[in-house]
């Protein structure tokens, strides 16, 4: 909005609504019309105030609940067999995201899907193994899970981001009066990056555009990158047929990319089935290197090559802040972080995303891991005070204990083990002392486990075998964190669903923290010690560190 005001002035700029598809759908369609019977009676949406659930872990938990409740035990077993035997088959989350990008609900998708069941209700009531083609069976099981997921999220009075867009699109398509009112309110419609819209967004655009006399779409089909989530450059090419009196204006000048990149793009565009213009792009930027296509056998090889490349070009005099790494999702970023930490490459994020080690739950896990392995860690006691409410209440008394000195202070700093062990009824309340005693007992038992695999004692043992032994120890530490340490230090009363979600989330973060274990040459203690405890929030507005390589999502890089 501010950029628009800068370009055309505040008076005109403030009359323009600038937003994403999702924000427009929420603010201008769902919120004003949410009480319309179409949402609750036709789409089965929850009544009352709109509550958008954005937590991936809560939504994953709803999927897990639905799988258990809406598939029989025999069907669930059959589904697992299919998923294990067919490696290229999509997961439920990938599949349902793609299907909803076309604007489907479970019922409308079932109606398009030829199968042996007459109605979606018949499918839902069927409890035996489904027979037929594997892919068709898989999708029918997925439809059942989807039906259950929609019912569970509705019970919680929530909708998710995909539903938000699907509901808004279906509402406009089926309600002429409201559609006309919105067109009248927004008579001019502009859509940027049109090559990346999916079918659902495309349908929403057409519902708002009418005959298209006041519609403009801006995009470049050569930059279409979201095919995996339902986008297609064919949609943009089809506009000429759907909207009357369409004028195509080609903008061939490219001021961003080098000559070498433009040459590759022009060559590739000649092979594309869809096209708006045969006129090639014209580069206005000189370059030094040709684009290179690399392929790797696994993610470890890929991240190792990226790090080698960074160190190489840094050695040639390139500033770290001039090196950008673009990644698709946070899963890739977490693995990169571990590789960079291992190889001593400084990095920072340009996007609004947290680093893996900035996540509040990861800070708690790292506090536990440092407490076991790195008792002299400089931020450990600070982390304990910040994160444990029971310690925080007695902070002043504990600080006085530190100032008074003792055997827990050495050249390395304060030994958290010895400090906690030195507390007594004289300087620590009984209820807190009892908890601390439990924590110390737990720490010592985990320390013994780590000591067993901290060095590779048997020279004949393969690296892979040793890593598996380390992973077993890490799994044991994770279980102790979930069932003992967390309960002592943090947990209030949790419902079973909340406890299950917490367990799944902890497993996810442990997997990410130890994703570099297979390739590291460090011992387990060294590996943990090199992972930071990050306290406090990063200032999103501060200038990037000139000594740090810059990590960014595809979206951030476009911005």
C-alpha positions in Angstrom: 0.0 0.0 0.0 2.8 2.4 0.9 4.6 1.7 -2.4 1.4 2.4 -4.3 1.0 5.7 -2.5 4.6 6.7 -3.3 3.9 6.0 -7.0 0.5 7.7 -7.4 0.2 10.0 -4.4 -1.7 9.4 -1.1 -5.0 10.8 -2.3 -5.4 8.2 -5.0 -3.3 5.5 -3.3 -5.5 5.3 -0.3 -8.5 4.5 -2.5 -6.7 1.3 -3.7 -7.0 -2.0 -1.8 -3.7 -3.9 -2.1 -3.7 -7.4 -0.8 -3.0 -11.1 -1.4 -5.8 -13.4 -2.6 -6.3 -14.8 0.8 -6.5 -11.5 2.6 -9.0 -10.2 0.0 -11.1 -13.4 0.4 -11.1 -13.0 4.2 -11.6 -9.3 4.5 -13.9 -8.5 1.6 -15.9 -11.7 1.1 -16.0 -14.0 4.1 -16.2 -11.5 6.9 -18.9 -9.3 5.4 -21.0 -12.3 4.3 -20.2 -15.0 6.8 -23.8 -15.1 8.2 -25.1 -15.9 4.7 -26.7 -19.3 4.8 -24.6 -20.5 1.8 -21.6 -20.9 4.0 -23.2 -23.0 6.8 -25.9 -24.9 4.8 -24.1 -25.5 1.5 -20.4 -25.6 2.5 -20.9 -26.8 6.1 -18.8 -24.0 7.5 -18.9 -23.3 11.3 -21.2 -20.7 12.5 -20.1 -17.7 14.6 -17.0 -15.6 14.3 -14.4 -16.7 11.7 -11.4 -18.3 13.3 -8.6 -19.2 10.9 -6.3 -22.0 12.1 -2.8 -21.5 10.7 -0.8 -23.9 12.9 0.6 -26.6 10.7 1.0 -28.9 13.8 -2.6 -28.4 14.9 -3.8 -29.1 11.4 -1.6 -32.2 11.1 -3.1 -33.4 14.4 -6.6 -33.0 12.9 -5.5 -35.1 9.9 -4.1 -37.8 12.3 -7.3 -37.7 14.3 -9.4 -38.1 11.1 -7.3 -41.0 9.9 -8.0 -42.9 13.1 -11.7 -42.0 13.3 -12.8 -42.1 9.6 -10.8 -45.1 8.4 -11.3 -48.5 9.8 -8.3 -50.3 11.3 -8.2 -52.5 8.2 -8.4 -49.5 5.8 -5.6 -47.6 7.8 -3.4 -50.7 7.5 -4.1 -50.9 3.8 -3.3 -47.2 3.3 0.0 -47.6 5.0 0.9 -50.6 2.8 0.2 -48.5 -0.3 2.2 -45.5 0.9 5.1 -47.7 1.7 5.1 -49.7 -1.5 4.6 -46.7 -3.9 7.4 -44.2 -3.1 6.3 -41.5 -5.6 2.7 -41.4 -4.4 1.9 -38.0 -2.7 1.2 -37.6 1.0 -2.3 -36.7 2.1 -1.2 -33.1 2.9 0.3 -32.6 -0.6 -2.6 -34.2 -2.3 -5.4 -32.3 -0.5 -3.5 -29.0 -0.9 -3.3 -29.6 -4.7 -6.9 -30.7 -5.0 -8.2 -27.7 -3.0 -6.0 -25.4 -5.2 -8.6 -26.2 -7.9 -11.4 -25.1 -5.7 -12.8 -28.5 -4.7 -14.6 -29.5 -1.5 -14.7 -33.3 -0.6 -18.2 -33.6 -2.1 -17.5 -31.7 -5.3 -14.2 -33.6 -5.8 -16.0 -37.0 -5.2 -18.6 -36.0 -7.9 -15.7 -35.6 -10.4 -14.1 -38.9 -9.4 -15.3 -42.1 -11.1 -15.5 -44.9 -8.6 -17.6 -47.9 -7.4 -19.5 -45.8 -4.8 -22.7 -44.0 -5.8 -22.5 -41.2 -3.2 -19.9 -39.8 -0.8 -22.0 -41.1 2.1 -21.7 -44.6 0.8 -17.9 -44.2 0.7 -17.9 -42.8 4.2 -19.8 -45.8 5.6 -17.7 -48.4 3.9 -15.3 -50.1 6.3 -13.6 -52.9 4.4 -10.5 -52.7 2.2 -11.3 -50.9 -1.0 -10.3 -52.8 -4.2 -9.1 -51.6 -7.6 -6.3 -49.5 -9.0 -3.8 -48.5 -6.2 -4.0 -44.8 -7.1 -7.8 -44.8 -7.1 -7.8 -46.7 -3.7 -5.4 -44.2 -2.3 -7.5 -41.2 -3.4 -10.7 -42.7 -2.0 -9.0 -43.2 1.4 -7.8 -39.6 1.2 -11.3 -38.4 0.5 -12.5 -40.2 3.7 -9.7 -38.6 5.7 -10.6 -35.2 4.1 -14.3 -35.6 5.1 -13.2 -36.3 8.6 -10.7 -33.5 8.7 -13.4 -31.0 7.6 -15.7 -32.3 10.3 -13.1 -32.0 13.0 -11.9 -28.5 12.1 -15.6 -27.5 12.0 -16.1 -28.9 15.5 -13.4 -26.6 16.7 -15.2 -23.6 15.0 -12.2 -23.1 12.6 -11.3 -23.0 8.9 -7.8 -23.2 7.4 -6.2 -21.0 4.7 -7.1 -23.3 1.8 -10.8 -23.4 2.9 -10.8 -19.6 3.1 -10.0 -19.3 -0.6 -12.3 -22.2 -1.7 -15.2 -20.9 0.3 -14.8 -17.3 -1.0 -14.6 -18.6 -4.6 -17.6 -20.9 -4.4 -19.6 -18.1 -2.7 -19.0 -15.6 -5.5 -19.7 -18.2 -8.2 -23.1 -19.2 -6.7 -24.4 -15.8 -5.5 -25.0 -13.3 -8.3 -26.2 -10.3 -6.2 -23.2 -10.4 -3.9 -20.9 -10.9 -6.8 -22.4 -7.8 -8.6 -22.1 -5.7 -5.4 -18.3 -6.6 -5.1 -17.7 -5.8 -8.7 -19.4 -2.4 -8.2 -17.3 -1.8 -5.1 -14.1 -2.7 -6.9 -14.7 -1.8 -10.6 -11.0 -2.0 -11.5 -9.1 -5.2 -10.9 -5.4 -5.7 -11.2 -3.6 -9.0 -10.6 0.2 -9.2 -10.4 2.3 -12.3 -10.9 -0.6 -13.8 -12.9 1.5 -16.7 -14.1 1.5 -18.1 -10.6 -2.3 -18.2 -9.9 -3.8 -21.6 -9.3 -7.2 -22.7 -10.6 -9.1 -21.5 -7.5 -7.5 -18.1 -7.6 -8.2 -18.0 -11.4 -11.9 -18.7 -10.8 -12.0 -16.0 -8.1 -10.4 -13.6 -10.6 -12.9 -14.4 -13.3 -15.8 -14.0 -10.9 -14.6 -10.5 -10.0 -13.5 -9.5 -13.5 -16.9 -10.1 -15.3 -16.4 -9.5 -19.0 -12.9 -8.2 -18.3 -13.3 -4.6 -19.6 -11.7 -3.2 -16.4 -9.3 -6.1 -15.7 -5.5 -6.2 -16.1 -3.2 -9.2 -15.4 0.5 -8.8 -15.2 2.8 -11.8 -15.5 5.4 -13.8 -17.4 4.7 -17.4 -18.1 8.5 -18.0 -18.4 8.6 -17.3 -14.6 5.9 -19.8 -13.6 7.3 -21.7 -10.7 4.3 -23.0 -8.7 3.1 -25.9 -10.8 3.5 -28.2 -7.8 0.7 -26.4 -6.0 -1.8 -26.2 -8.9 -0.6 -23.2 -10.9 -0.3 -23.4 -14.7 0.9 -21.0 -17.3 -1.9 -22.4 -19.5 -4.4 -20.4 -17.3 -2.8 -17.1 -18.3 -2.6 -18.1 -22.0 -6.4 -19.0 -21.9 -7.4 -15.5 -20.8 -7.4 -14.3 -24.4 -10.2 -16.8 -25.1 -12.3 -16.2 -22.0 -12.2 -12.3 -21.9 -13.5 -10.3 -24.9 -11.4 -7.6 -26.5 -8.2 -8.6 -24.8 -5.1 -6.6 -25.5 -1.7 -8.1 -25.0 1.2 -5.7 -24.2 4.6 -7.3 -24.3 7.3 -5.8 -22.1 10.6 -7.4 -23.5 13.2 -5.3 -21.5 14.8 -7.2 -18.6 16.7 -5.0 -16.2 17.2 -7.6 -13.4 18.8 -10.7 -15.1 22.2 -11.0 -16.8 22.6 -11.6 -20.5 23.5 -15.3 -19.9 20.4 -15.9 -17.8 18.2 -14.1 -20.4 19.7 -16.2 -23.2 18.8 -19.4 -21.3 15.2 -18.2 -20.6 14.7 -17.2 -24.3 15.9 -20.7 -25.4 13.7 -22.5 -23.0 10.6 -20.4 -23.9 10.8 -21.7 -27.5 10.0 -25.2 -26.1 6.9 -24.0 -24.1 3.5 -25.0 -25.5 1.9 -21.8 -24.2 3.0 -18.3 -25.3 1.8 -14.7 -25.4 4.5 -13.3 -27.6 7.2 -14.6 -29.8 9.3 -11.5 -29.1 12.4 -12.5 -27.1 13.5 -10.8 -23.8 16.2 -8.1 -24.1 18.9 -8.1 -21.4 20.2 -4.8 -20.1 22.7 -6.3 -17.6 26.1 -7.7 -18.3 27.1 -10.9 -16.6 30.3 -12.9 -15.9 29.0 -16.5 -15.2 26.8 -18.8 -17.1 23.9 -20.5 -15.3 24.7 -24.0 -14.2 22.3 -26.9 -13.5 23.5 -29.2 -10.7 22.0 -32.5 -9.6 22.8 -34.3 -6.4 22.1 -37.8 -5.0 20.7 -36.5 -1.7 20.1 -33.3 0.3 23.4 -33.7 2.3 25.4 -33.7 -0.9 23.5 -30.6 -2.1 24.1 -28.6 1.1 27.7 -29.6 1.2 28.2 -28.4 -2.4 26.5 -25.1 -1.6 28.8 -24.6 1.4 31.9 -25.5 -0.6 30.8 -22.9 -3.3 30.3 -20.2 -0.7 33.7 -20.8 0.9 35.2 -20.8 -2.6 33.7 -17.5 -3.8 34.4 -15.9 -0.4 38.1 -16.9 -1.0 37.9 -15.0 -4.3 37.0 -11.8 -2.5 33.1 -11.9 -2.8 31.5 -10.3 0.3 29.3 -12.8 2.3 26.4 -10.3 2.2 26.4 -10.5 -1.6 25.7 -14.2 -1.5 22.1 -15.2 -1.4 20.6 -18.6 -0.9 17.0 -19.1 -2.1 15.1 -22.0 -0.6 11.5 -23.3 -1.1 10.5 -24.1 2.5 11.7 -24.0 6.1 12.6 -27.7 6.1 15.4 -27.0 3.6 16.5 -23.9 5.6 16.9 -25.9 8.8 19.2 -28.4 7.1 21.2 -25.6 5.6 21.6 -24.0 9.1 23.1 -27.1 10.5 25.5 -27.4 7.5 26.6 -23.8 7.9 27.1 -24.2 11.7 29.2 -27.3 11.1 31.4 -25.4 8.5 31.5 -22.1 10.4 29.6 -20.1 7.8 27.8 -17.1 9.2 24.3 -16.6 8.0 21.2 -14.4 8.5 17.6 -14.5 7.3 16.1 -11.8 5.0 12.6 -13.1 5.3 10.3 -12.7 8.4 10.8 -16.4 9.2 12.6 -17.5 12.4 15.9 -19.4 12.3 15.3 -22.9 13.5 17.2 -22.0 16.8 15.0 -18.9 17.3 11.8 -21.0 17.6 10.6 -20.8 21.3 10.2 -24.6 21.5 13.7 -25.2 20.1 15.1 -22.7 22.7 13.7 -25.0 25.4 15.1 -28.1 23.8 18.5 -26.5 23.4 18.4 -25.4 27.0 17.9 -29.1 28.0 20.6 -30.4 25.6 23.1 -27.8 26.9 22.2 -28.6 30.5 23.2 -32.2 29.8 26.3 -31.7 27.6 27.5 -28.1 28.0 27.1 -27.1 31.7 29.4 -24.1 31.2 27.4 -22.7 28.3 27.4 -18.9 28.7 23.6 -18.4 28.2 22.5 -21.5 30.0 21.5 -20.0 33.4 20.0 -17.0 31.7 17.9 -19.5 29.6 16.9 -21.4 32.7 15.7 -18.1 34.4 13.9 -17.0 31.3 12.1 -20.3 30.5 11.4 -21.9 33.9 8.6 -20.0 35.7 9.5 -21.7 39.0 13.1 -20.5 38.8 12.1 -17.0 37.6 10.0 -16.5 40.8 13.2 -17.0 42.9 15.6 -15.3 40.6 16.8 -12.6 43.0 17.7 -15.2 45.7 19.5 -17.4 43.1 21.4 -14.4 41.8 22.6 -13.6 45.3 23.8 -17.2 45.6 25.8 -16.8 42.4 27.3 -13.5 43.6 28.3 -15.1 46.9 30.5 -17.5 44.8 31.3 -21.1 45.2 32.8 -24.2 43.7 30.4 -23.9 40.7 32.3 -20.9 39.4 35.6 -21.6 37.5 37.6 -20.1 34.6 35.1 -21.5 32.1 32.3 -19.7 33.9 29.3 -21.0 35.9 28.8 -24.8 35.9 25.0 -25.1 35.8 25.1 -28.7 37.1 27.2 -27.7 40.2 25.2 -24.6 40.7 21.9 -26.5 40.8 23.5 -29.2 43.0 24.7 -26.6 45.5 21.2 -25.3 46.2 19.9 -26.3 49.6 16.8 -25.6 51.9 18.9 -22.7 53.2 18.9 -20.8 49.9 16.1 -22.4 47.9 12.4 -23.1 48.7 11.5 -26.7 49.3 9.0 -27.0 46.4 11.6 -25.6 43.9 14.4 -27.7 45.4 12.4 -30.9 44.9 12.0 -30.1 41.2 15.6 -29.2 40.7 16.7 -32.5 42.4 14.5 -34.4 39.8 16.1 -32.4 37.0 19.7 -33.1 38.2 18.9 -36.8 38.4 17.5 -36.8 34.8 20.5 -34.8 33.5 23.0 -37.3 35.0 21.2 -40.3 33.5 21.2 -38.7 30.1 24.9 -37.6 30.4 25.8 -41.3 31.0 24.0 -42.3 27.8 25.8 -39.7 25.8 29.2 -40.7 27.2 28.7 -44.2 25.8 28.6 -42.9 22.2 30.6 -39.7 22.5 33.6 -41.3 20.8 33.7 -44.1 18.3 35.5 -46.7 20.4 35.4 -49.6 17.9 37.6 -48.8 14.8 35.8 -51.7 12.9 32.4 -50.0 13.4 31.1 -48.4 10.2 30.2 -44.7 10.3 26.6 -45.6 9.5 26.4 -48.0 12.5 27.9 -45.4 14.8 25.4 -42.8 13.6 22.5 -45.2 14.3 23.8 -45.7 17.9 24.0 -41.9 18.3 20.4 -41.6 17.0 19.2 -44.2 19.5 20.8 -42.1 22.3 19.2 -38.9 20.9 15.8 -40.7 20.8 16.2 -41.6 24.4 17.0 -38.0 25.4 14.0 -36.8 23.4 11.7 -39.3 25.3 13.2 -38.1 28.6 12.6 -34.5 27.6 8.9 -35.2 26.7 8.0 -37.4 29.6 10.1 -36.1 32.4 12.1 -32.9 32.0 9.3 -30.9 30.3 6.8 -32.2 32.9 9.0 -31.1 35.8 9.8 -27.6 34.4 6.9 -26.5 32.2 3.8 -28.6 31.9 0.5 -27.6 33.4 -2.4 -29.9 32.9 -2.7 -30.9 29.2 -5.5 -32.7 27.4 -4.5 -35.8 25.6 -4.8 -34.0 22.2 -2.5 -31.2 23.4 0.0 -33.8 24.7 0.0 -35.7 21.4 0.5 -32.4 19.5 3.4 -31.5 21.8 5.0 -34.9 21.3 4.7 -34.6 17.5 6.1 -31.1 17.5 9.1 -32.2 19.7 9.9 -35.1 17.4 9.8 -32.7 14.5 12.2 -30.3 16.1 14.6 -33.0 17.3 14.7 -34.3 13.7 15.6 -30.8 12.5 18.2 -30.1 15.2 20.0 -33.4 14.5 19.6 -33.4 10.7 23.4 -32.9 10.4 24.4 -35.9 12.5 25.0 -38.2 9.6 27.7 -36.1 8.0 29.3 -34.5 11.0 32.8 -35.4 12.1 32.1 -33.9 15.6 31.3 -35.9 18.6 27.8 -35.8 19.9 28.8 -33.4 22.7 30.6 -31.2 20.2 27.6 -31.2 17.9 25.3 -30.1 20.6 27.7 -27.5 22.0 28.0 -25.9 18.5 24.2 -25.4 18.3 23.2 -22.1 20.0 20.7 -21.1 22.7 19.2 -17.9 21.2 17.3 -15.7 23.7 15.3 -12.7 22.7 13.7 -11.7 19.4 15.7 -10.7 16.4 15.0 -7.1 15.2 13.4 -7.6 11.7 14.2 -4.1 10.7 17.9 -4.1 11.4 20.4 -4.1 8.5 21.7 -7.6 7.5 25.1 -8.5 8.9 27.7 -7.7 6.1 29.7 -10.8 7.2 26.7 -13.1 6.8 25.4 -15.1 3.9 21.7 -14.2 3.3 19.0 -16.9 3.4 15.6 -16.1 1.8 12.5 -17.8 0.6 11.4 -17.6 -3.0 8.8 -15.0 -1.9 11.4 -12.9 -0.1 13.8 -13.0 -3.1 11.0 -11.7 -5.4 10.4 -8.8 -2.9 
